[in-house]
Amino acid sequence: MTSSADVVVVGGGIIGLSTAYYLAKLGYGKVVLVEKEMFLGTGSTGKCAGGVRAQFSTRINIEMSMKSEEMLVQFEEETGWPAVYDQVGYMFLLSDEQELAAFSRAMELQKSLGLEVDLIDPEDVAKIAPPVRTDDIIKATFCGDDGLADPNDLIQGYASAARKHNVDIITECEVTGLKTTGGEIKAVLTKSGEISTPLVVNAAGAYAKLISKMGGMDLQVEPVRRQIVTTGPLDYIPSSFPMVVDVKAGLYFHKESAGLLLGWADKDVQPGFDESVDPEYTDAIIMKALDRVPQLETAEIAKSWAGLYETTPDHHAIIGYAPEIKGFFNNTGYSGHGMMHAPAAGLVAAEIICGKQPSIDVSPLAPDRFAKGAMVEETNVI
């Protein structure tokens, strides 16, 4: 067990591993990452849908996604680990004028930042995603640079690259407390022992608020359960099938193995750490999917699971030093966008910590924005 470090990263999901890797690559001394579970990436990362998209409504989220997509294309070159990033695109189905107006405004911003996104007609939807019912669709947005990534590839890639840069990754090492003196971080307390350090990076995802509370801080992150269902093989799903989002229904689906992955965010689910599968939630996803893809009537259900979103009030991440305690840095709160933003998130956090000019201006994601009333809500969330 390591007894001291220049920085301790708490959380062995995709955000923590990306941050640890870039800290080590940039030469930030001795980097230690602790994860409470036996394996890395078994929390929100391992249970996510794998979508990667830049079609957001705010500048910061668009920039984070575009940078991450650029980095995902170069992932193997960067880390030495092969990773699937299948740029099959993301399609948002719009069924009324209000949705069209909101997405048209977002598209103007996206295009001004260099994103190649198009507004397409229902007949184009039918060509790109043949089994999708389009009789009530008036338009759709489509970006071919968006797509799907394999969370496990990214976890293994960042972990491997981090170890090559001498990051000490310790699993089954649950954090139990933070030692502070005079308003400064002095050590991280774990079930395996104490690690002396002047800097902690809180990348604990859905558990980030609990880590903050150990230092007497109140972080605006809540865990919220989401569920996913996958089907058995479907011979009518082409290999080029994109991620499709039915905006009105809140349903999203994409190809998964030889079938489809289906998901939906139930807004009535209350915050909590319950990850059990609710059969009624599963049924709701299936009914929404049947409405949009009637051919699914004969499909077999392969499996279903639940995971946790780490949700903030404005659906934006929190990146930056906590104002309450010196030496406590947050990189969390991605509100369902953690995997897709992880490359940029790790890089930018490491750049800030190392005193470098960040690749992206993440000042809108500062931890104190909630207290200052400086929130800008991300409206394009699923």
C-alpha positions, 0 to 999 in steps of 0.5 A, a space after each residue: 500500500 502506497 503511503 504518500 503521493 503527489 496526487 490521489 485520484 478517487 474513482 477508477 471509472 473512465 473519468 478517474 483513469 483519464 485524469 490519472 493518465 494525463 496527470 502522469 503524462 504531463 509529469 505531475 509527480 507520483 500519481 495514485 488512483 484508488 478504486 473501491 471495487 475489485 475491478 476498474 470501470 464497474 460503476 457508471 462507465 461499465 453500465 453506460 450505453 456507449 454513445 458519443 455525440 457533440 449535438 448539445 445545446 451549450 457551447 461548453 458541452 459541444 466543445 468537450 464532445 468535439 475534443 473528445 471525438 477528435 481524441 477517440 479517433 486517435 485513441 490507439 495512437 495515444 494510449 497504445 490500446 486498440 479501441 472501437 469508436 464506430 462513427 455511425 452517427 447520431 440522429 435526433 427525431 423531431 416530431 413538432 415545431 417546438 422541438 424543431 425550433 430548439 434543435 435548429 437553434 442548437 444546430 446554429 451554435 454547433 455549426 458555428 463551432 465547426 460541427 458537421 451536422 445536418 437537418 434531414 427529412 423523414 425519407 432520409 431517416 428511413 434510408 439511414 435507419 430503415 426500421 424506424 417509423 417516421 410517419 409523425 416525424 417532421 425533421 431530424 438532425 444527423 451528425 456523422 462524426 458522432 457514434 458509439 464507443 466501447 467503454 471497456 476498451 477505453 477503461 483498459 486503454 487508459 489503465 494500461 497507458 497510466 501504468 506505463 506512466 507509473 500511475 499506481 492503481 489500487 483496487 479494493 481500496 475504498 476511501 473512508 475519510 479525508 484528513 485536513 489541517 487548516 483548510 488544506 488536504 493532508 491525506 486520504 484515509 482508506 480501508 487499506 491505510 492512509 495515503 499522505 497527499 496535498 491533492 485529491 481529485 474527486 472522480 468518484 462519479 455517482 459517489 462524488 458527493 459522499 467523497 466531498 462530504 468527508 471534507 465537509 463540502 456539499 457537492 451538487 451531484 446526485 445519483 439517479 438510476 437509469 435502465 437499459 434493455 438489449 434485444 436478441 439478434 435482428 436481421 433487419 438492423 444494418 451495421 451502419 445503424 446509428 444512435 437514434 433518439 426519439 426526442 418526444 418519447 425520450 427513447 434512445 436506441 442503437 445497434 448492439 451486437 446483432 440486435 438493439 440497445 434500448 434506453 429511456 430516462 424516467 424523470 420520476 426516478 428519485 435520487 439514490 444508489 439503488 441499481 436494481 432493475 425495475 420491471 415496470 421501468 423495463 416495460 416502459 422502455 419496451 413499449 416506447 421502442 415498439 411504438 417507434 420500431 414496430 418490427 420489434 414486436 417479435 424481438 427477444 429480450 436479451 438482458 436488462 440492467 440499471 446504472 447511475 447517472 451522476 446528475 447536476 442541477 444544470 446537467 453540466 460537469 463540475 471541473 475545478 478546485 473546491 473553494 472550501 478546501 485547498 487541494 480538493 479538485 472535482 472532476 465529476 457530475 457529467 450527467 450521463 455524458 461521462 464516457 463521451 467527455 472523458 478524453 477531454 475531461 481528463 486532459 483539461 483537468 490535468 492541464 489545470 492542475 499542472 498549471 497549463 493553459 487548458 485546451 478548453 475553457 471550462 470556467 462555465 463548469 466551475 464548482 462555485 457556479 451554483 452558489 453564484 447563480 451562474 448556471 446555464 442549463 443543458 437542455 439536450 439531455 437523454 
